């Protein structure tokens, strides 16, 4: 079983809520319609009561969605701060076992699994392999092991981000004729997965974007220097229609609000396009660009993300 590839995942999210509680049902209906029209858009429940989280391909994508809610659906909304969607993965092999044993009156709860985790290539997704011999884990519980692993992957083990691109191998375990059940095996597999993942050199991944900037010659140095400060690296430069075109790869976390900043440093004479490139390991705490969650969302300090929306305004970033 393989999950969807990372290149199709949303890379930014933003929390919204209707300004009027009476608009909540109308907003939910509008989001259902918008999701049907735009498969790249995803919707989830927010952590705060009343918040709805929109996930999309980039700042402009989310801006368009929010503008449509306000202009076309006639629903006034409050828009939160943009957040980069990070992922987690493993870099090495790891093995662990999980046992879930609980007495419960007559029948208890029993499940025992042994897992081996292996890293996979980027964008190859999740794969589950059943290598059980002699039916140490009966077939009716194997899928519960798979589901328990997938549920554990959603919460990660480093910073709460979803885990991707790994193979989970169920190679041994045991059961009890009377006390084993599907829920017990889901719990045991989740325990084994988390322990194995901790031994497998886990890392936080951040999205990197490919950017092209077309600019007058006299702004080339300023733009290249600014992109370098944003932890980007220059891929090359060429001429397009007589103007320099700069190609670079930059972490998305440092590019929030870049449109306004680029207008500022080039007097509005440069333009750019940006597309998802790949996920890369984020700097660890203490490294250049790192913080306790893996990376800092805005480095260098620049304009806030509040510049994008005409109809629905961003909260000002701190």
VOSE-993834 format. One line per 5 residues: number of its first residue (from 1); for each residue x negated, y, z of C-alpha. Coordinates in pm, whole numbers. Example, Ala and Ser with C-alpha at 12.3 -4.5 7.8 and 13.67 -1.06 7.14 Angstrom:
1> -1230,-450,780 | -1367,-106,714
This chain:
1> 0,0,0 | -144,336,-102 | -28,679,11 | -5,979,-221 | -335,1127,-327
6> -474,1430,-146 | -476,1639,-462 | -94,1636,-455 | -72,1745,-92 | 25,2096,15
11> -270,2289,157 | -99,2579,338 | 199,2606,570 | 402,2886,723 | 678,2889,982
16> 1000,3074,904 | 1326,3130,1087 | 1647,3315,997 | 1682,3656,1156 | 2045,3571,1229
21> 2145,3245,1393 | 2452,3243,1170 | 2225,3192,867 | 2068,2869,992 | 2294,2633,799
26> 2273,2852,489 | 1894,2844,511 | 1889,2465,541 | 2110,2432,233 | 1894,2678,41
31> 1578,2483,127 | 1736,2159,4 | 1810,2326,-330 | 1464,2482,-354 | 1295,2151,-277
36> 1487,1983,-558 | 1364,2250,-799 | 1005,2250,-669 | 859,1904,-591 | 535,2065,-467
41> 723,2228,-181 | 771,2046,150 | 982,2130,453 | 935,2015,813 | 1069,2101,1156
46> 856,2347,1350 | 722,2294,1701 | 912,2596,1833 | 1287,2559,1848 | 1446,2719,1546
51> 1133,2730,1331 | 1117,2564,993 | 776,2494,840 | 726,2542,466 | 428,2369,307
56> 296,2462,-35 | 7,2472,-280 | -121,2815,-183 | -49,3164,-58 | 126,3277,-377
61> 336,2960,-387 | 467,3018,-34 | 518,3386,-108 | 741,3302,-405 | 945,3056,-198
66> 1007,3309,79 | 1090,3584,-169 | 1346,3357,-335 | 1508,3285,2 | 1549,3658,62
71> 1631,3781,-288 | 1829,3493,-439 | 1980,3329,-131 | 2038,3660,54 | 1899,3524,381
76> 1678,3752,591 | 1392,3558,750 | 1099,3613,983 | 776,3474,841 | 490,3354,1060
81> 118,3331,1003 | -25,3120,725 | -196,2802,844 | -435,2583,652 | -343,2214,643
86> -644,2009,756 | -682,1633,735 | -898,1372,908 | -1079,1065,782 | -1356,822,880
91> -1710,792,745 | -1811,447,875 | -1666,108,965 | -1506,57,1304 | -1345,-237,1484
96> -1124,-261,1790 | -847,-467,1944 | -527,-355,2105 | -326,-545,2364 | 17,-442,2481
101> 141,-645,2777 | 434,-530,2988 | 655,-730,3223 | 1023,-647,3171 | 1255,-856,3385
106> 1327,-1185,3209 | 1128,-1142,2888 | 821,-923,2883 | 638,-742,2605 | 330,-894,2443
111> 127,-813,2134 | -241,-846,2049 | -411,-728,1728 | -767,-690,1603 | -833,-428,1337
116> -1123,-328,1117 | -1127,17,957 | -1324,99,643 | -1367,434,466 | -1234,473,112
121> -1313,717,-166 | -1148,1058,-151 | -794,1061,-288 | -779,680,-285 | -526,686,-1
126> -440,436,270 | -459,62,219 | -345,-216,453 | -497,-565,422 | -368,-876,596
131> -653,-1122,658 | -480,-1320,930 | -559,-1691,924 | -372,-1972,1095 | -88,-1725,1157
136> -244,-1581,1470 | 5,-1299,1405 | 332,-1429,1252 | 437,-1280,915 | 742,-1112,1070
141> 512,-891,1282 | 252,-802,1018 | 458,-517,872 | 507,-380,1225 | 128,-364,1255
146> 114,-172,927 | 383,72,1044 | 212,123,1381 | -113,215,1203 | 61,461,973
151> 235,631,1264 | -98,665,1446 | -257,812,1133 | -6,1100,1131 | -148,1234,1458
156> -518,1183,1390 | -770,1142,1670 | -981,1460,1660 | -751,1758,1625 | -406,1619,1552
161> -435,1622,1171 | -311,1342,949 | -570,1079,860 | -627,974,497 | -844,761,269
166> -910,452,477 | -850,78,471 | -708,-100,775 | -773,-474,792 | -573,-693,1030
171> -804,-990,1086 | -697,-1150,1413 | -463,-1132,1709 | -221,-1336,1914 | 144,-1347,2013
176> 385,-1499,2263 | 681,-1700,2142 | 927,-1532,2379 | 771,-1196,2464 | 643,-1069,2130
181> 852,-831,1919 | 812,-569,1647 | 787,-272,1883 | 514,-437,2091 | 307,-498,1777
186> 355,-139,1660 | 223,-14,1993 | -69,-258,2002 | -172,-171,1646 | -158,200,1723
191> -386,146,2023 | -630,-62,1819 | -631,189,1534 | -715,486,1754 | -999,302,1925
196> -1143,175,1596 | -1117,521,1439 | -1314,676,1726 | -1597,432,1649 | -1589,505,1274
201> -1745,855,1265 | -1421,1053,1223 | -1436,1399,1064 | -1198,1687,1004 | -1146,1773,637
206> -1063,2117,501 | -934,2209,154 | -1174,2378,-88 | -1054,2586,-380 | -1201,2652,-723
211> -1190,3023,-795 | -1255,3228,-1108 | -1302,3604,-1079 | -1311,3835,-1382 | -1469,4168,-1293
216> -1649,4469,-1437 | -2027,4428,-1434 | -2087,4676,-1153 | -1887,4468,-901 | -2055,4133,-967
221> -2301,4159,-677 | -2035,4264,-426 | -1802,3980,-524 | -2072,3712,-518 | -2196,3833,-181
226> -1843,3835,-41 | -1776,3482,-163 | -2099,3363,-2 | -1993,3515,329 | -1674,3314,299
231> -1879,2992,302 | -1843,2959,-72 | -2104,2871,-330 | -2137,3009,-680 | -2095,2747,-952
236> -2192,2972,-1241 | -2115,3284,-1438 | -2021,3346,-1801 | -1872,3616,-2019 | -1503,3627,-2107
241> -1369,3900,-2339 | -1680,4105,-2265 | -1646,4086,-1883 | -1836,3867,-1634 | -1645,3564,-1508
246> -1766,3422,-1175 | -1691,3059,-1090 | -1713,2952,-726 | -1591,2691,-478 | -1469,2832,-147
251> -1295,2689,163 | -930,2791,164 | -947,2889,531 | -1157,3193,439 | -945,3304,143
256> -621,3407,311 | -538,3760,200 | -812,3759,-65 | -597,3934,-329 | -574,4251,-122
261> -941,4236,-28 | -1049,4193,-391 | -844,4495,-493 | -1010,4694,-217 | -1372,4614,-304
266> -1324,4649,-683 | -1082,4943,-689 | -821,4713,-838 | -1030,4636,-1146 | -1093,4263,-1088
271> -856,3969,-1108 | -882,3608,-1001 | -721,3265,-1023 | -756,2992,-761 | -670,2621,-765
276> -718,2329,-530 | -1050,2149,-581 | -1102,1887,-309 | -1128,1824,63 | -1467,1842,234
281> -1584,1787,592 | -1527,2099,801 | -1805,2247,1015 | -1810,2107,1366 | -1786,2321,1677
286> -2104,2526,1710 | -2195,2506,1342 | -2169,2801,1106 | -1800,2862,1051 | -1687,2611,1313
291> -1453,2646,1608 | -1281,2406,1845 | -1039,2284,1576 | -1305,2234,1312 | -1307,2568,1131
296> -1204,2926,1185 | -921,3035,962 | -1068,3372,864 | -1439,3432,817 | -1555,3696,747
301> -1295,3916,914 | -1095,4077,640 | -749,4208,577 | -462,4026,742 | -236,3794,550
306> 44,4048,572 | -4,4187,225 | 164,3929,9 | 539,3956,48 | 766,4219,-96
311> 1089,4096,58 | 975,3883,352 | 682,4019,549 | 406,3812,711 | 336,3851,1081
316> 12,4047,1121 | -282,3816,1192 | -481,3882,1504
